[in-house]
Amino acid sequence: MFPHVAVEILLGMLSPLLLAIGTLTLVERTYRKAPQKLTSLMTQAFLGKMLFYGVYVGVIVGFYSFQALPFAVSFTVYFIGLHLTEALYFQALFRAERRPRVVENGW
């Protein structure tokens, strides 16, 4: 669709996507095994992601010669969209665990 800015769009999409997948995996695994550790994990993940995003954007913008606007738009859209998706997924995950379990056949 936009072949002349494909690399910029890919670079803007890549880090938010990989970090979202990693966060979803870690949160779900931790919530199922040791929910009491979830707040600590999410705090560490937040700080780690802030640091990583700062370094990533700095390196990409500082050392890579490309069009900055498509990268910025792609990064922003994926960052916001994936964080919204994470929040909705976590809401569904936490809500599902609080529901009383339905007993089939009266057992």
BANU-460968 format. One record per residue (C-alpha): residue number from 1; residue in three letters; chain; z, y, x. Coordinates in Angstrom, 3 decimals, padded with zeros to 6 digits. Example, Ala and Ser with C-alpha at 12.3 -4.5 7.8 and 13.67 -1.06 7.14 Angstrom:
<atoms>
ATOM num residu chaine        z        y        x
ATOM   1    ALA      A  007.800 -004.500  012.300
ATOM   2    SER      A  007.140 -001.060  013.670
</atoms>
This chain:
<atoms>
ATOM num residu chaine        z        y        x
ATOM   1    MET      A  000.000  000.000  000.000
ATOM   2    PHE      A  000.916  002.373  002.841
ATOM   3    PRO      A -000.330  000.578  005.963
ATOM   4    HIS      A -000.101  003.678  008.164
ATOM   5    VAL      A  003.703  003.804  007.671
ATOM   6    ALA      A  004.426  000.078  007.281
ATOM   7    VAL      A  006.535 -000.094  010.446
ATOM   8    GLU      A  008.645  002.886  009.373
ATOM   9    ILE      A  009.214  001.365  005.933
ATOM  10    LEU      A  010.105 -002.004  007.469
ATOM  11    LEU      A  012.573 -000.436  009.911
ATOM  12    GLY      A  014.153  001.551  007.080
ATOM  13    MET      A  014.517 -001.578  004.971
ATOM  14    LEU      A  015.581 -004.057  007.634
ATOM  15    SER      A  019.118 -003.063  008.567
ATOM  16    PRO      A  020.398 -002.348  005.023
ATOM  17    LEU      A  018.940 -005.655  003.840
ATOM  18    LEU      A  020.403 -007.758  006.661
ATOM  19    LEU      A  023.813 -006.114  006.422
ATOM  20    ALA      A  023.873 -006.502  002.627
ATOM  21    ILE      A  023.097 -010.213  002.912
ATOM  22    GLY      A  025.790 -010.604  005.554
ATOM  23    THR      A  028.341 -008.679  003.506
ATOM  24    LEU      A  027.632 -010.646  000.337
ATOM  25    THR      A  027.955 -013.923  002.208
ATOM  26    LEU      A  031.206 -012.992  003.945
ATOM  27    VAL      A  032.826 -011.523  000.834
ATOM  28    GLU      A  031.960 -014.474 -001.373
ATOM  29    ARG      A  033.119 -016.995  001.226
ATOM  30    THR      A  036.370 -015.114  001.852
ATOM  31    TYR      A  037.051 -014.577 -001.851
ATOM  32    ARG      A  036.672 -018.271 -002.585
ATOM  33    LYS      A  038.797 -019.456  000.370
ATOM  34    ALA      A  041.422 -016.735  000.888
ATOM  35    PRO      A  041.220 -013.849 -001.604
ATOM  36    GLN      A  044.285 -012.179 -000.074
ATOM  37    LYS      A  042.201 -011.429  003.051
ATOM  38    LEU      A  039.432 -009.695  001.115
ATOM  39    THR      A  040.715 -006.110  001.382
ATOM  40    SER      A  041.076 -006.392  005.143
ATOM  41    LEU      A  037.626 -007.953  005.468
ATOM  42    MET      A  035.961 -005.286  003.336
ATOM  43    THR      A  037.681 -002.507  005.301
ATOM  44    GLN      A  036.502 -003.992  008.586
ATOM  45    ALA      A  033.002 -004.509  007.170
ATOM  46    PHE      A  032.881 -000.894  005.988
ATOM  47    LEU      A  033.893  000.457  009.393
ATOM  48    GLY      A  031.524 -001.893  011.198
ATOM  49    LYS      A  028.634 -000.951  008.940
ATOM  50    MET      A  029.300  002.776  009.407
ATOM  51    LEU      A  029.249  002.346  013.166
ATOM  52    PHE      A  026.161  000.129  013.103
ATOM  53    TYR      A  024.196  002.436  010.786
ATOM  54    GLY      A  024.995  005.442  012.961
ATOM  55    VAL      A  023.852  003.700  016.122
ATOM  56    TYR      A  020.814  002.150  014.412
ATOM  57    VAL      A  019.523  005.405  012.939
ATOM  58    GLY      A  020.248  007.237  016.190
ATOM  59    VAL      A  018.338  004.688  018.251
ATOM  60    ILE      A  015.408  004.505  015.846
ATOM  61    VAL      A  015.038  008.268  015.490
ATOM  62    GLY      A  015.839  009.019  019.128
ATOM  63    PHE      A  013.775  006.427  020.951
ATOM  64    TYR      A  011.002  005.348  018.630
ATOM  65    SER      A  007.947  007.537  018.133
ATOM  66    PHE      A  007.040  007.439  014.456
ATOM  67    GLN      A  006.995  009.385  011.200
ATOM  68    ALA      A  010.604  010.099  010.287
ATOM  69    LEU      A  010.145  010.856  006.576
ATOM  70    PRO      A  008.950  007.379  005.487
ATOM  71    PHE      A  011.766  005.819  007.531
ATOM  72    ALA      A  014.364  008.137  005.984
ATOM  73    VAL      A  013.111  007.540  002.440
ATOM  74    SER      A  012.928  003.771  002.931
ATOM  75    PHE      A  016.366  003.627  004.548
ATOM  76    THR      A  017.947  005.789  001.842
ATOM  77    VAL      A  016.402  003.881 -001.068
ATOM  78    TYR      A  017.331  000.479  000.341
ATOM  79    PHE      A  020.798  001.648  001.417
ATOM  80    ILE      A  021.686  003.005 -002.026
ATOM  81    GLY      A  019.942  000.237 -003.957
ATOM  82    LEU      A  021.520 -002.578 -001.988
ATOM  83    HIS      A  024.997 -001.037 -002.109
ATOM  84    LEU      A  024.665 -000.691 -005.872
ATOM  85    THR      A  023.556 -004.325 -006.037
ATOM  86    GLU      A  026.541 -005.365 -003.900
ATOM  87    ALA      A  028.944 -003.481 -006.168
ATOM  88    LEU      A  027.515 -005.080 -009.302
ATOM  89    TYR      A  027.586 -008.525 -007.697
ATOM  90    PHE      A  031.201 -008.094 -006.594
ATOM  91    GLN      A  032.146 -006.913 -010.084
ATOM  92    ALA      A  030.573 -010.018 -011.601
ATOM  93    LEU      A  032.164 -012.276 -008.966
ATOM  94    PHE      A  035.653 -010.883 -009.476
ATOM  95    ARG      A  035.334 -010.808 -013.261
ATOM  96    ALA      A  034.113 -014.424 -013.410
ATOM  97    GLU      A  037.165 -015.603 -011.490
ATOM  98    ARG      A  039.537 -013.868 -013.920
ATOM  99    ARG      A  038.115 -015.447 -017.060
ATOM 100    PRO      A  040.041 -018.360 -018.458
ATOM 101    ARG      A  038.215 -021.578 -017.820
ATOM 102    VAL      A  036.738 -023.241 -020.869
ATOM 103    VAL      A  037.878 -026.794 -021.308
ATOM 104    GLU      A  035.152 -029.117 -022.506
ATOM 105    ASN      A  035.898 -031.859 -025.043
ATOM 106    GLY      A  039.494 -030.735 -025.345
ATOM 107    TRP      A  040.467 -031.918 -021.867
</atoms>
